[in-house]
Amino acid sequence: TPAATKSSAIPIPVPIPSDNRPPPLPLNQNQNQNLPPRARPADPLLPPRLRPCRARRWGFRGRCGGAGPRLRIRRRRGEGASCAGACCRNEAALRAAVPPRRRGEGRREAAAVAPLLPRHALRHVLGPHLLLPLLRPRTRPRRAARRRRHPGPHCPRPPPGPRLQPRRPSPHPARRRRQGGGACGRRRQGGGARGRRRQGGGVRGRRREGGGAVPPKEYPFQRALKTAENASDPCGGRYIYVHELPPRFNEDMLRECHSISVWTNMCKFMSNDGLGPPLSNEDGVFSNTGWYATNQFAVDVIFGNRMKQYECLTKDSSIAAAVFVPFYAGFDVSRYLWGYNISMRDAAPHDLVDWLRKRPEWNVMGGRDHFLVGGRIAWDFRRLTDEESDWGNKLLFMPAAKNMSMLVVESSPWNANDFAVPYPTYFHPAKDEDVFLWQDRMRSLDRPWLFSFAGAPRPGDPMSIRGQLIDQCRTSSFCKLLECDLGESKCHSPSAIMKMFQSSLFCLQPQGDSYTRRSAFDSMLAGCIPVFFHPGSAYVQYTWHLPKNYTSYSVFIPEGGVRDGNVSVEEILRGIHPDIVKQMREEVINLIPKVIYADPRSKLETLKDAFDVSVSAIINKVTQLRRDIISDSEDKDFIEENSWKYELLEGQRTIGPHEWDPFFSKPKPKDKGADSGNSSAEAAKNSWKIERGDQN
């Protein structure tokens, strides 16, 4: 019957080897033919010693032929196939039941037996060298499979027999080579190209370990740098983000303008956005428009109002090339210089720093992209000690504030975080045409005097040369002198000062109570060639606004010769050729737009004033700093005490000895007239005498 046919055992013919060896063990084909291969029970016709074996860690990689779980088993070279659960058979017993075959035989036998045996039994009966060509996965490329199976063409294949004990090192070189000591073993162990890649020794491995091309580090200011590459954006690389400070840091000071200065009522100078009241042109010295009685310490409010009209302001700090802090630092320090303790003087700077450090914009660069304006000399913000008698506050000595850039009317030659901007003059044009008309007028003036000087002597300062210059001017028929020590003199009249400068070829500009003077910019505005006696009066100060080639627009006479009485100013100036004088005067007239502040209520179209030059320089400074951070090329050998030298460098980043070293060397505190911190503080104190109207 059909049922009986299904239950009867059907003998399966097994091919007989040609050398009359006994045939392989016949297997029963009558064991649940309808069941899937994985659910078939153990074969009852196999020898009784073939029992389910314990799982061992080595063996072939793949799926068990029985009903056991699917396991991934590592195959060790020469170990043969092994158990992977109750579904696997003992390969040693299977091999004992099958006689060994000689080399070269078994191809036809394998082809005949393969359709008759379960998949998991083929490994045990035929061996890997006959089984793998029959059971090679369809999805794996033939070349890749062969490469994984045989590490090299000269490497011996592992023996098919089982190895249940770990292999010991052999003293014979040939055996050691087979055990992995030669090239083949190194390849299997990862010593070849593929092994080095797996271990990270190749190109990709070196990249992962950091030995090759490391992905560039991301910085939060990179988006701001990329804006400069956008040619369609006129403000690309020029955006400024302005902090919205509490009013106590700026606007409240203007409302309390009467308390800004002890000696001067600053309220009248706060009109017209900080320009002061308009000047009358009774003597015909000025042009028709753009002239105001501007206070020399009003840069804070002028700069702040000009920033409100800046064309590239942004509310997105991530694209800003720089961050502006609208803190009126000059007005703040001037309120508490006289009669207040150091706690009161330092209160606003401490509050400002605390407020800024809580802002996310500060964390981008730690404040190194921030800048603010203090319309006073740097010594007002550099108190050296905490003694009550010491001068100024400690704004520029605060650790956080050292990262910011501060614009002052006179910077310190030995510090790197303050930069000098011009003193405000009386001329504030509203349009380009006003500047062009004034320049043409200065070119056409007749100048009868060879040189002139406006100022007062300093009898209490033995290092001052003002007294010697006044004496030389009195005895010379080529000099015009405007003395300022007789109470309400003409030195405080803008009309009288500008009229004298307009009639002179050269204007003497010695040191004032500090290195610099407002008079230097008034003389340049009048087309008068300045004569400096100390490099700190202009050359190392206003490097953004004045040419580094100082001989093109000025005359330098070292003050030591004048002090000793060995130098005649008249002889030096008369010895300059008229053609050279004409070239120098033309250069001075061309510099007028860069040393004046335009009207904050308008903007020049094609010309750049002192504000534009300063903002552009700050943006360039911050941009270069960011690029140096990305390229890890910051100057690690920067010497802050030589900051003045770095400002004079062109196309190089190293410094050395300079001809002006004697002017800026810090002598011992006992030396008379030393440019130490104490003498600078005394100079800052004396500078307030100008506001009192006692001296100029």
C-alpha positions as CSV (number, residue, x, y, z in Angstrom):
1,T,0.0,0.0,0.0
2,P,1.1,3.6,-0.3
3,A,1.2,3.8,3.5
4,A,3.4,0.8,3.7
5,T,5.6,2.0,0.9
6,K,6.2,5.2,2.9
7,S,7.0,3.3,6.1
8,S,9.3,0.8,4.5
9,A,13.1,1.5,4.3
10,I,14.3,1.9,0.8
11,P,18.0,1.0,0.4
12,I,20.0,3.8,-1.2
13,P,22.8,2.8,-3.5
14,V,26.2,4.1,-2.5
15,P,29.0,4.3,-5.0
16,I,31.9,1.8,-4.5
17,P,35.4,3.3,-4.6
18,S,37.6,1.9,-7.3
19,D,40.2,0.5,-4.8
20,N,37.7,-2.0,-3.4
21,R,37.5,-0.1,-0.1
22,P,34.3,-0.7,2.0
23,P,31.5,1.6,1.0
24,P,30.5,4.5,3.3
25,L,28.0,3.8,6.0
26,P,24.4,3.6,4.5
27,L,22.1,6.0,6.0
28,N,18.4,5.6,6.5
29,Q,16.2,7.7,4.2
30,N,13.0,6.6,5.9
31,Q,12.9,9.0,8.7
32,N,10.0,11.5,8.5
33,Q,10.5,12.6,4.9
34,N,7.8,15.2,5.2
35,L,9.5,17.0,8.1
36,P,11.8,20.0,7.3
37,P,15.5,19.2,7.6
38,R,15.9,21.1,10.8
39,A,13.1,19.1,12.5
40,R,14.4,15.6,11.6
41,P,15.2,13.3,14.5
42,A,18.5,11.5,15.0
43,D,19.2,8.8,12.4
44,P,18.4,5.4,14.1
45,L,20.8,3.5,11.7
46,L,23.9,5.4,12.8
47,P,26.2,3.5,15.2
48,P,25.0,3.7,18.8
49,R,28.1,5.6,19.9
50,L,27.0,8.6,17.7
51,R,25.2,10.5,20.5
52,P,24.5,14.2,20.7
53,C,27.7,15.9,21.8
54,R,28.4,18.9,24.0
55,A,28.8,22.3,22.5
56,R,32.4,23.2,21.9
57,R,33.6,26.7,20.9
58,W,35.4,25.8,17.8
59,G,33.9,24.3,14.6
60,F,32.5,25.3,11.3
61,R,30.6,28.5,10.9
62,G,27.0,28.2,10.0
63,R,23.6,26.7,10.9
64,C,23.2,23.4,12.7
65,G,21.6,20.6,10.6
66,G,19.3,19.5,13.4
67,A,16.7,21.1,15.5
68,G,19.1,23.1,17.7
69,P,19.5,26.9,17.8
70,R,21.2,28.9,15.0
71,L,24.7,29.5,16.2
72,R,27.7,31.2,14.7
73,I,30.7,29.0,15.3
74,R,34.3,30.1,14.7
75,R,36.3,27.8,12.6
76,R,39.9,27.3,13.6
77,R,42.5,26.2,11.1
78,G,43.0,22.5,11.2
79,E,40.4,21.9,13.9
80,G,37.7,20.4,11.6
81,A,34.0,20.6,12.2
82,S,32.8,20.3,15.8
83,C,29.6,20.3,17.8
84,A,27.3,23.3,18.2
85,G,24.6,21.8,20.3
86,A,22.4,18.7,20.6
87,C,21.7,18.9,16.9
88,C,25.3,18.2,15.8
89,R,26.9,14.8,15.6
90,N,30.3,13.8,16.9
91,E,32.5,14.3,13.9
92,A,35.2,12.0,15.3
93,A,32.7,9.1,15.3
94,L,31.5,9.9,11.8
95,R,35.0,10.0,10.5
96,A,35.7,6.6,12.2
97,A,32.8,5.1,10.3
98,V,34.1,6.4,7.0
99,P,37.4,4.9,5.7
100,P,40.0,7.5,4.8
101,R,40.4,8.6,1.2
102,R,43.6,9.2,-0.7
103,R,44.5,12.5,-2.2
104,G,42.8,13.2,-5.4
105,E,39.9,10.9,-4.8
106,G,36.4,11.7,-3.6
107,R,35.2,14.2,-6.2
108,R,32.8,11.8,-7.8
109,E,32.0,10.3,-4.4
110,A,31.2,13.7,-3.0
111,A,28.9,14.5,-5.9
112,A,27.1,11.2,-5.5
113,V,26.7,11.4,-1.7
114,A,25.8,15.1,-1.4
115,P,22.2,14.7,-2.5
116,L,21.7,11.8,-0.1
117,L,23.1,13.2,3.2
118,P,21.7,15.9,5.5
119,R,23.5,19.2,5.1
120,H,25.0,19.0,8.6
121,A,26.4,15.5,8.0
122,L,28.2,16.3,4.8
123,R,30.8,18.3,6.7
124,H,31.7,15.2,8.9
125,V,31.8,12.7,6.1
126,L,33.4,14.6,3.2
127,G,35.7,17.0,4.9
128,P,36.0,20.7,4.2
129,H,38.1,20.4,1.1
130,L,35.3,18.5,-0.6
131,L,32.4,20.0,1.1
132,L,33.1,23.8,0.6
133,P,33.0,23.7,-3.3
134,L,29.5,22.1,-3.0
135,L,28.1,24.3,-0.3
136,R,29.6,27.7,-1.2
137,P,27.1,30.4,-0.5
138,R,25.4,31.8,-3.6
139,T,25.6,35.4,-2.4
140,R,29.3,35.5,-1.7
141,P,31.7,36.1,-4.7
142,R,33.8,33.1,-5.6
143,R,37.0,35.1,-5.4
144,A,36.2,36.6,-2.0
145,A,35.3,33.2,-0.6
146,R,38.6,31.7,-1.8
147,R,40.6,34.5,-0.4
148,R,39.0,34.1,3.0
149,R,39.5,30.3,2.9
150,H,43.1,30.4,1.7
151,P,45.2,33.4,3.0
152,G,47.9,33.0,0.2
153,P,48.7,30.9,-2.8
154,H,51.7,29.3,-1.1
155,C,50.0,28.6,2.3
156,P,49.2,25.0,3.1
157,R,45.6,24.1,3.7
158,P,44.8,23.0,7.2
159,P,44.4,19.2,7.6
160,P,40.8,17.9,7.6
161,G,41.2,15.8,10.7
162,P,39.9,16.9,14.1
163,R,42.1,18.5,16.7
164,L,40.7,18.5,20.2
165,Q,43.9,19.6,22.0
166,P,45.4,23.1,21.5
167,R,48.4,23.1,19.2
168,R,51.8,23.5,20.8
169,P,54.7,25.4,19.2
170,S,56.8,23.1,17.1
171,P,60.6,23.4,17.0
172,H,60.6,22.7,13.3
173,P,60.5,25.8,11.1
174,A,58.2,24.2,8.5
175,R,55.7,23.2,11.2
176,R,55.9,26.6,12.8
177,R,55.1,28.1,9.4
178,R,52.0,25.8,9.3
179,Q,51.1,26.8,12.8
180,G,51.1,30.5,11.9
181,G,54.7,31.5,12.4
182,G,55.3,32.3,8.7
183,A,53.8,34.6,6.3
184,C,50.6,32.6,6.1
185,G,50.2,32.7,9.8
186,R,50.8,36.4,10.0
187,R,48.1,36.9,7.4
188,R,45.7,34.8,9.4
189,Q,46.7,36.7,12.5
190,G,46.3,40.1,10.9
191,G,49.9,40.6,9.9
192,G,49.2,41.3,6.2
193,A,47.6,44.3,4.6
194,R,44.1,43.3,5.5
195,G,45.2,42.5,9.1
196,R,46.8,45.9,9.5
197,R,43.7,47.5,8.3
198,R,41.6,45.5,10.8
199,Q,44.1,46.5,13.5
200,G,44.1,50.2,12.4
201,G,47.5,50.0,10.8
202,G,46.3,51.0,7.3
203,V,45.2,54.4,6.0
204,R,41.8,54.1,7.5
205,G,43.2,52.8,10.8
206,R,45.7,55.6,11.1
207,R,42.9,58.1,10.5
208,R,40.9,56.4,13.2
209,E,43.8,56.5,15.6
210,G,44.7,60.1,14.8
211,G,47.9,59.5,12.9
212,G,46.5,60.6,9.5
213,A,44.1,63.3,8.3
214,V,42.1,64.3,11.4
215,P,38.7,65.9,10.8
216,P,39.0,69.6,11.5
217,K,37.8,70.9,14.8
218,E,34.6,72.9,14.7
219,Y,34.5,76.4,16.2
220,P,31.4,78.5,17.0
221,F,32.7,81.5,15.0
222,Q,33.3,79.7,11.8
223,R,29.9,80.8,10.4
224,A,31.0,84.4,10.9
225,L,34.1,83.7,8.9
226,K,32.1,82.2,6.1
227,T,30.0,85.3,5.7
228,A,33.1,87.1,4.3
229,E,33.1,84.6,1.4
230,N,29.6,85.6,0.2
231,A,30.3,88.0,-2.6
232,S,26.6,88.9,-2.9
233,D,26.5,90.2,0.7
234,P,27.9,93.8,1.0
235,C,28.2,93.3,4.7
236,G,29.9,89.9,4.6
237,G,32.7,89.8,7.1
238,R,31.7,93.3,8.5
239,Y,28.7,92.5,10.8
240,I,28.8,94.0,14.3
241,Y,26.7,92.8,17.1
242,V,25.9,95.4,19.8
243,H,25.1,94.3,23.4
244,E,22.0,95.8,24.9
245,L,23.4,96.9,28.1
246,P,21.4,98.1,31.1
247,P,21.0,101.9,31.0
248,R,23.2,102.4,34.1
249,F,26.2,101.7,31.9
250,N,25.5,104.4,29.3
251,E,22.3,106.4,29.1
252,D,22.0,107.1,32.8
253,M,25.4,108.8,32.7
254,L,24.1,111.2,30.0
255,R,21.1,112.1,32.1
256,E,23.5,112.9,35.0
257,C,26.0,114.7,32.8
258,H,26.6,117.4,35.4
259,S,28.4,114.8,37.5
260,I,30.7,113.5,34.8
261,S,33.5,116.1,35.5
262,V,34.4,118.0,38.6
263,W,35.8,121.0,36.7
264,T,33.6,121.1,33.6
265,N,29.8,121.0,33.0
266,M,29.7,118.3,30.4
267,C,26.0,118.7,29.7
268,K,26.5,121.3,27.0
269,F,29.0,119.0,25.3
270,M,26.4,116.2,25.1
271,S,24.2,118.2,22.6
272,N,24.2,117.3,18.9
273,D,24.9,113.6,19.7
274,G,28.1,114.5,21.6
275,L,29.5,117.0,19.2
276,G,28.7,120.0,21.5
277,P,27.3,123.4,20.5
278,P,28.0,124.8,17.0
279,L,30.9,127.2,16.5
280,S,30.4,130.6,15.1
281,N,32.6,131.7,12.2
282,E,33.2,135.3,13.0
283,D,36.8,135.3,11.9
284,G,36.2,133.3,8.8
285,V,38.5,130.5,10.0
286,F,36.0,127.7,9.7
287,S,33.8,126.5,6.8
288,N,30.1,127.2,6.9
289,T,28.9,123.9,8.3
290,G,30.2,121.0,10.4
291,W,32.1,122.9,13.2
292,Y,31.3,122.3,16.9
293,A,32.9,123.0,20.3
294,T,33.6,119.4,20.9
295,N,35.2,118.3,24.2
296,Q,38.4,116.3,23.8
297,F,37.1,113.5,26.1
298,A,33.7,113.0,24.3
299,V,34.8,110.0,22.2
300,D,32.6,107.6,24.2
301,V,29.3,109.2,23.2
302,I,30.5,110.2,19.6
303,F,31.6,106.6,18.9
304,G,28.5,105.1,20.4
305,N,26.2,107.3,18.3
306,R,28.2,106.6,15.2
307,M,27.8,102.9,15.9
308,K,24.0,103.3,15.9
309,Q,24.2,104.4,12.3
310,Y,26.6,101.6,11.3
311,E,25.3,99.9,8.1
312,C,26.2,96.4,9.0
313,L,24.6,95.9,12.5
314,T,23.1,92.5,13.2
315,K,21.0,90.8,15.8
316,D,22.5,87.4,15.1
317,S,25.8,87.2,17.0
318,S,26.8,84.0,15.2
319,I,27.6,86.0,12.0
320,A,29.2,89.0,13.8
321,A,32.8,89.8,12.9
322,A,33.1,91.6,16.3
323,V,30.9,92.5,19.3
324,F,30.6,96.1,20.6
325,V,30.1,96.9,24.2
326,P,28.4,100.4,24.5
327,F,29.8,101.2,27.9
328,Y,30.8,104.8,28.5
329,A,34.0,103.8,30.3
330,G,35.5,107.3,30.1
331,F,32.5,109.0,31.6
332,D,32.3,106.4,34.4
333,V,35.9,106.8,35.6
334,S,35.7,110.6,35.5
335,R,32.7,110.6,37.9
336,Y,34.6,109.0,40.8
337,L,38.3,110.2,40.4
338,W,38.1,112.9,43.0
339,G,36.8,112.1,46.5
340,Y,35.7,108.5,46.1
341,N,37.3,105.3,47.3
342,I,38.5,102.5,45.1
343,S,35.3,100.4,45.7
344,M,33.2,103.1,44.1
345,R,35.6,103.5,41.2
346,D,35.7,99.8,40.5
347,A,31.9,99.2,41.0
348,A,30.8,99.7,37.4
349,P,33.6,97.8,35.8
350,H,33.0,94.8,38.0
351,D,29.2,94.9,37.2
352,L,30.0,95.1,33.5
353,V,32.3,92.1,33.5
354,D,29.8,90.1,35.6
355,W,27.0,91.0,33.1
356,L,29.1,90.1,30.0
357,R,30.3,86.8,31.3
358,K,26.7,85.5,31.7
359,R,26.0,86.2,28.0
360,P,26.3,83.4,25.4
361,E,28.2,85.8,23.1
362,W,31.0,86.0,25.6
363,N,31.5,82.2,25.6
364,V,32.3,82.1,21.9
365,M,35.8,83.5,22.4
366,G,36.0,84.4,26.0
367,G,35.6,88.1,25.2
368,R,38.4,88.2,22.7
369,D,36.0,89.4,20.0
370,H,34.6,92.2,22.2
371,F,35.6,95.8,22.1
372,L,34.6,99.0,23.9
373,V,35.6,102.7,23.9
374,G,37.0,104.7,26.7
375,G,37.5,108.3,25.7
376,R,40.5,108.9,28.0
377,I,44.1,108.0,28.2
378,A,44.9,104.4,29.2
379,W,46.4,105.3,32.5
380,D,42.9,106.3,33.9
381,F,42.0,102.6,33.6
382,R,45.2,101.0,34.9
383,R,45.4,101.5,38.6
384,L,48.5,99.7,39.8
385,T,47.6,99.2,43.5
386,D,44.6,99.1,45.8
387,E,45.7,102.1,47.7
388,E,43.1,104.8,48.1
389,S,45.6,107.5,46.9
390,D,46.3,105.7,43.6
391,W,44.8,107.0,40.4
392,G,41.9,105.6,38.3
393,N,40.2,102.3,38.3
394,K,41.4,98.7,37.4
395,L,39.2,98.1,34.3
396,L,42.1,97.2,32.0
397,F,43.7,95.0,34.7
398,M,40.7,92.8,35.3
399,P,41.3,89.3,34.0
400,A,38.1,89.1,31.9
401,A,38.6,92.7,30.6
402,K,42.1,91.8,29.4
403,N,40.5,89.7,26.7
404,M,38.6,92.7,25.3
405,S,40.0,95.4,23.1
406,M,39.6,98.9,24.4
407,L,39.9,102.0,22.3
408,V,41.4,105.0,24.1
409,V,42.8,108.3,23.0
410,E,46.2,107.3,24.3
411,S,47.3,103.7,24.7
412,S,50.0,102.1,26.8
413,P,53.1,101.1,24.8
414,W,53.6,98.1,27.1
415,N,50.1,96.5,27.0
416,A,48.3,94.7,24.3
417,N,44.6,95.2,25.0
418,D,44.3,98.9,24.4
419,F,44.5,100.8,21.1
420,A,44.7,104.5,20.4
421,V,42.1,106.4,18.3
422,P,42.4,110.1,17.5
423,Y,41.2,112.8,19.8
424,P,38.0,114.5,18.5
425,T,38.6,117.7,16.6
426,Y,36.2,120.6,16.0
427,F,35.3,119.5,12.5
428,H,32.5,116.9,12.0
429,P,31.4,116.9,8.3
430,A,28.0,115.6,7.3
431,K,28.9,114.7,3.7
432,D,31.9,114.1,1.5
433,E,31.7,117.4,-0.2
434,D,32.4,119.2,3.1
435,V,35.7,117.4,3.4
436,F,36.7,118.0,-0.2
437,L,36.0,121.7,0.1
438,W,38.0,122.0,3.3
439,Q,41.0,120.1,1.8
440,D,41.1,122.4,-1.2
441,R,41.0,125.4,1.1
442,M,44.0,124.1,3.1
443,R,46.0,123.6,0.0
444,S,45.5,127.1,-1.2
445,L,46.4,128.9,2.1
446,D,49.4,131.2,2.3
447,R,51.6,130.2,5.3
448,P,53.9,133.0,6.4
449,W,55.3,131.3,9.5
450,L,57.9,128.5,9.3
451,F,56.7,126.9,12.6
452,S,54.5,127.6,15.6
453,F,53.7,126.4,19.1
454,A,50.7,126.7,21.4
455,G,51.2,125.6,25.0
456,A,52.5,126.3,28.4
457,P,55.7,125.3,30.1
458,R,56.0,122.6,32.7
459,P,58.4,124.0,35.3
460,G,57.7,121.1,37.7
461,D,58.8,118.4,35.2
462,P,62.6,118.3,34.6
463,M,62.1,116.0,31.6
464,S,59.8,118.4,29.8
465,I,61.2,120.3,26.8
466,R,58.3,122.8,26.6
467,G,60.3,125.5,28.2
468,Q,63.2,125.1,25.8
469,L,60.8,125.2,22.8
470,I,59.1,128.3,24.1
471,D,62.5,130.0,24.4
472,Q,63.6,129.0,20.9
473,C,60.3,130.3,19.5
474,R,60.6,133.6,21.3
475,T,64.0,134.2,19.9
476,S,63.2,133.2,16.3
477,S,61.7,135.5,13.7
478,F,60.2,132.4,11.9
479,C,58.1,131.2,14.8
480,K,54.5,132.1,15.9
481,L,53.9,131.5,19.7
482,L,50.6,131.2,21.4
483,E,51.3,131.1,25.2
484,C,48.7,129.6,27.4
485,D,49.7,130.4,31.0
486,L,47.9,133.7,31.4
487,G,44.5,132.7,32.7
488,E,41.8,133.0,30.1
489,S,44.2,132.9,27.1
490,K,43.5,132.4,23.5
491,C,44.6,128.7,23.8
492,H,41.0,127.9,24.7
493,S,39.6,129.6,21.7
494,P,39.2,127.1,18.7
495,S,39.2,130.0,16.3
496,A,42.6,131.4,17.6
497,I,44.2,128.0,17.6
498,M,43.1,127.0,14.1
499,K,44.0,130.4,12.7
500,M,47.6,130.1,13.9
501,F,47.9,126.5,12.6
502,Q,46.6,127.5,9.2
503,S,49.3,130.2,8.9
504,S,52.2,127.8,9.7
505,L,54.2,125.2,7.7
506,F,55.2,123.2,10.8
507,C,53.5,122.8,14.2
508,L,55.6,121.8,17.3
509,Q,53.9,118.9,19.2
510,P,55.9,118.0,22.3
511,Q,54.6,115.7,25.0
512,G,51.7,117.1,27.0
513,D,50.9,115.9,30.5
514,S,51.1,112.5,28.9
515,Y,52.5,111.3,25.6
516,T,49.8,112.7,23.3
517,R,48.0,116.0,22.7
518,R,44.8,116.9,21.0
519,S,46.7,119.8,19.4
520,A,48.4,117.3,17.1
521,F,45.1,116.5,15.3
522,D,44.0,120.1,15.3
523,S,47.2,121.1,13.5
524,M,46.8,118.2,10.9
525,L,43.2,119.4,10.3
526,A,44.7,122.8,9.5
527,G,47.2,121.3,7.0
528,C,50.2,122.0,9.3
529,I,53.0,119.4,9.3
530,P,53.4,118.1,12.9
531,V,56.9,118.0,14.5
532,F,57.1,115.3,17.2
533,F,59.9,114.9,19.8
534,H,58.9,111.5,21.2
535,P,57.7,108.4,19.2
536,G,55.0,107.8,21.9
537,S,53.2,111.0,20.9
538,A,52.0,109.5,17.6
539,Y,54.1,106.9,15.9
540,V,53.4,104.0,18.2
541,Q,50.0,105.2,19.1
542,Y,47.8,105.8,16.0
543,T,49.1,103.0,13.8
544,W,45.6,102.4,12.4
545,H,45.1,106.0,11.2
546,L,48.6,107.3,10.4
547,P,51.2,105.9,8.0
548,K,53.9,103.8,9.5
549,N,56.4,105.7,7.4
550,Y,56.3,108.7,9.7
551,T,58.7,110.8,7.6
552,S,56.1,111.1,4.9
553,Y,53.8,113.4,7.0
554,S,55.9,114.6,10.0
555,V,59.3,115.6,11.3
556,F,60.9,113.8,14.2
557,I,63.4,115.5,16.4
558,P,64.6,113.5,19.5
559,E,63.8,115.5,22.6
560,G,67.2,114.7,24.2
561,G,69.0,117.1,22.0
562,V,66.5,119.9,22.6
563,R,66.7,119.2,26.4
564,D,70.5,119.5,26.3
565,G,70.4,122.7,24.2
566,N,72.4,121.1,21.3
567,V,69.6,121.2,18.7
568,S,68.0,124.2,17.0
569,V,64.5,123.5,15.8
570,E,64.7,126.4,13.4
571,E,67.8,125.2,11.6
572,I,66.4,121.7,11.2
573,L,63.2,122.9,9.7
574,R,64.8,125.4,7.4
575,G,67.1,122.7,6.1
576,I,64.2,120.7,4.6
577,H,63.8,121.2,0.8
578,P,60.7,123.1,-0.2
579,D,59.6,120.3,-2.5
580,I,59.8,117.9,0.4
581,V,57.7,120.3,2.5
582,K,55.1,120.5,-0.3
583,Q,54.9,116.7,-0.5
584,M,54.6,116.3,3.3
585,R,51.9,119.0,3.5
586,E,49.9,117.2,0.8
587,E,50.2,113.9,2.7
588,V,48.9,115.6,5.8
589,I,45.9,117.1,4.0
590,N,45.1,113.7,2.5
591,L,45.1,112.2,6.0
592,I,42.3,114.6,7.2
593,P,39.4,112.3,6.7
594,K,41.1,109.5,8.8
595,V,41.6,111.7,11.8
596,I,38.2,113.3,12.1
597,Y,34.8,112.0,13.3
598,A,31.9,112.6,10.9
599,D,28.6,113.8,12.2
600,P,26.9,110.8,13.9
601,R,23.5,111.9,12.4
602,S,24.8,111.3,8.9
603,K,27.5,109.2,7.2
604,L,30.2,109.9,4.6
605,E,29.7,108.1,1.3
606,T,33.1,107.4,-0.1
607,L,35.5,108.6,2.6
608,K,36.4,106.7,5.8
609,D,36.6,108.7,8.9
610,A,38.3,107.8,12.2
611,F,35.3,105.7,13.3
612,D,35.3,103.6,10.0
613,V,39.1,103.1,10.2
614,S,38.9,101.9,13.9
615,V,36.0,99.5,13.3
616,S,37.7,98.1,10.2
617,A,40.9,97.6,12.2
618,I,39.1,95.8,15.0
619,I,37.3,93.5,12.6
620,N,40.6,92.7,10.9
621,K,42.2,92.0,14.3
622,V,39.4,89.6,15.4
623,T,39.3,87.9,12.0
624,Q,43.0,87.2,12.0
625,L,42.8,85.9,15.6
626,R,40.1,83.5,14.6
627,R,42.0,82.2,11.6
628,D,45.1,81.8,13.8
629,I,43.0,79.8,16.3
630,I,41.7,77.5,13.6
631,S,45.2,76.9,12.1
632,D,46.8,76.7,15.5
633,S,49.2,79.4,14.5
634,E,48.9,81.9,17.4
635,D,52.0,83.6,18.4
636,K,53.1,81.7,21.5
637,D,56.2,83.9,22.0
638,F,54.3,87.2,22.2
639,I,56.0,89.6,24.7
640,E,53.4,92.1,25.9
641,E,56.0,94.5,27.2
642,N,57.1,95.0,23.6
643,S,53.6,95.6,22.3
644,W,54.6,98.9,20.7
645,K,57.1,97.1,18.5
646,Y,54.5,94.6,17.1
647,E,52.4,97.6,16.0
648,L,55.2,98.7,13.8
649,L,55.9,95.4,12.1
650,E,55.1,95.0,8.4
651,G,55.0,91.5,6.9
652,Q,56.8,89.8,9.8
653,R,56.0,88.5,13.2
654,T,59.3,88.6,15.0
655,I,60.8,91.5,16.8
656,G,64.3,92.6,17.7
657,P,66.2,95.7,18.8
658,H,64.7,99.0,17.7
659,E,66.1,102.5,17.5
660,W,63.3,103.7,19.9
661,D,64.1,101.2,22.6
662,P,65.6,104.0,24.8
663,F,62.3,105.9,24.7
664,F,60.3,102.9,26.0
665,S,62.6,101.1,28.2
666,K,61.3,100.9,31.8
667,P,63.9,102.4,34.1
668,K,64.1,101.9,37.8
669,P,61.4,103.6,39.9
670,K,64.1,105.8,41.5
671,D,65.1,107.4,38.2
672,K,63.8,110.9,37.8
673,G,61.3,111.3,35.0
674,A,61.0,107.5,34.4
675,D,58.1,106.3,32.3
676,S,57.0,104.1,35.1
677,G,53.4,103.5,36.2
678,N,53.7,106.0,39.0
679,S,54.8,108.8,36.7
680,S,52.1,107.9,34.2
681,A,49.5,108.2,37.0
682,E,50.9,111.6,37.9
683,A,50.6,112.6,34.2
684,A,47.0,111.4,34.2
685,K,46.3,113.6,37.3
686,N,47.9,116.6,35.7
687,S,45.9,116.1,32.5
688,W,42.8,117.3,34.4
689,K,44.4,120.7,34.7
690,I,43.5,121.2,31.1
691,E,39.8,121.0,31.9
692,R,40.2,123.5,34.7
693,G,41.6,125.9,32.1
694,D,44.9,126.4,34.0
695,Q,47.2,125.0,31.4
696,N,47.3,123.6,27.9
